[in-house]
Amino acid sequence: MARHPRAPLLRRLLLLAALAASCSYYLLFLQAQASVPPRYDGFAYGGGAATAWKDAVLVEAFLDPLCPDSRDAWQPLKLAVERYAPRVSLIVHPFPLPYHTYAFYACRALYIANKLNSSSTYPLLELFFKNQEKFYNSATSSLSGPSVALGMSKMAAQTVGNSVSEFLSGFSDGKTDSAARVSFKYGCTRGVFGAPFFFVNGFLQPGGGSPIDYSTWIGILDPLVSQNGERIEMFTSM
């Protein structure tokens, strides 16, 4: 009897192991078998972020909109990036964890928002973080997929600036399904098996699956920004 409370933890660990094995498979084989997407995966944060990579420190975050750890990781990361912008650029890659039943729907919703109104993508991500409990497994266990899609559309419509029906129609668009799949597969090719995961200038940061607090981000970014600034100044003066 004493072992019963451990069962949910064991199931979660088994799911993580299965996801890690799946990601290992993609890491080895997917790049050779899958088509190259028409654009780089993810959403660039802030104005001009996508054009500033060459002369900026690039942070990439793999986040699940329905993951509490991703939610807790977002605010300190956002503040740190805004502190150093435009010398630091950020790209968020949606990464739906399989044990969050409707995380894939939430990631599709981000792509729907990005298509309808690209400036609404991050506000919608923050709205998901604020309202995660509405889409947790326990809250949606008796709901159908279409019902959850409708609920997400009602939540998103005002932020995006479109009608509920317009947003809901995005769930019937195969392109949003494909984009969310590419995001997941891309994360697997990078060795991502949880959320949040962070890369800085292509290098994985320690503690994958756990939030990084603001002071730690400053400790990571400040030396890189300083070095990058010195390098740009040197090239400018030549």
C-alpha positions, 0 to 999 in steps of 0.5 A, spaced: 500 500 500 505 504 501 508 504 494 501 506 491 503 514 491 509 513 487 505 510 481 504 517 478 511 518 479 513 512 476 509 513 470 512 520 469 519 517 469 517 512 464 514 517 459 520 521 460 524 515 458 520 513 452 520 521 450 528 521 451 528 514 447 524 517 441 528 524 441 535 519 440 531 516 434 530 523 431 537 525 433 540 519 429 535 519 423 530 524 422 535 529 419 536 525 413 529 523 412 525 529 414 524 535 409 527 541 411 522 546 413 521 553 409 523 557 415 527 556 421 523 553 427 520 558 432 518 565 434 523 571 434 521 575 440 521 583 440 522 587 434 528 586 429 530 580 433 530 575 427 535 580 423 540 581 429 543 574 430 549 575 427 551 581 432 547 578 438 547 573 443 542 568 441 538 564 446 533 559 444 528 556 449 524 550 448 517 551 452 511 547 453 505 552 453 502 547 458 508 546 462 508 549 469 516 549 469 516 553 462 511 558 465 515 559 471 521 560 466 518 565 462 518 571 466 526 571 468 528 569 461 523 575 458 526 580 463 533 578 462 533 578 454 529 585 454 535 588 459 540 586 454 536 587 447 538 588 442 545 585 444 541 579 446 536 575 441 531 570 443 527 564 439 522 560 443 521 553 440 514 550 442 515 543 445 509 539 447 510 534 452 507 528 451 504 527 458 500 534 457 494 531 453 493 538 449 500 541 449 500 539 442 493 543 441 496 549 445 502 549 440 498 549 434 494 555 437 501 559 437 502 557 430 495 559 428 496 566 432 502 567 428 499 566 422 493 571 423 497 576 427 504 575 428 504 580 434 499 576 438 504 570 438 507 572 445 501 575 448 497 568 447 503 564 450 503 568 456 495 567 456 496 560 456 501 560 462 496 565 466 490 560 464 494 553 464 489 550 469 484 550 464 487 545 460 491 541 465 489 533 464 485 533 470 481 539 467 480 536 460 479 529 462 472 528 460 472 533 454 473 531 447 479 534 442 474 539 438 471 542 445 478 543 447 480 547 441 474 551 442 476 553 449 482 555 446 479 559 440 475 563 445 481 564 450 485 566 444 480 570 439 480 577 443 488 577 444 489 575 436 484 580 434 480 575 430 473 572 431 472 565 435 470 562 428 476 564 424 481 562 430 478 555 430 478 554 423 486 554 424 485 547 427 483 545 421 489 547 417 494 542 416 499 547 416 498 549 423 499 541 424 505 540 420 508 546 424 507 544 431 510 537 428 516 540 426 517 544 432 517 537 436 521 534 431 526 539 431 527 539 439 528 532 438 534 533 433 537 538 438 537 533 444 531 536 447 527 531 452 523 536 456 521 543 458 524 548 459 530 547 455 535 553 453 541 554 448 545 560 448 549 561 442 548 553 440 550 551 447 545 547 451 545 550 458 545 545 465 539 543 468 534 542 462 527 541 465 528 546 470 527 554 470 533 558 470 532 564 475 533 572 473 540 572 477 543 566 473 541 569 466 544 575 468 550 571 470 550 567 463 549 573 459 553 579 462 560 576 460 557 574 453 554 581 451 560 584 454 565 580 450 560 581 444 560 588 445 568 589 445 568 585 438 563 589 435 567 595 437 574 592 435 571 591 428 568 598 427 574 601 429 578 597 423 
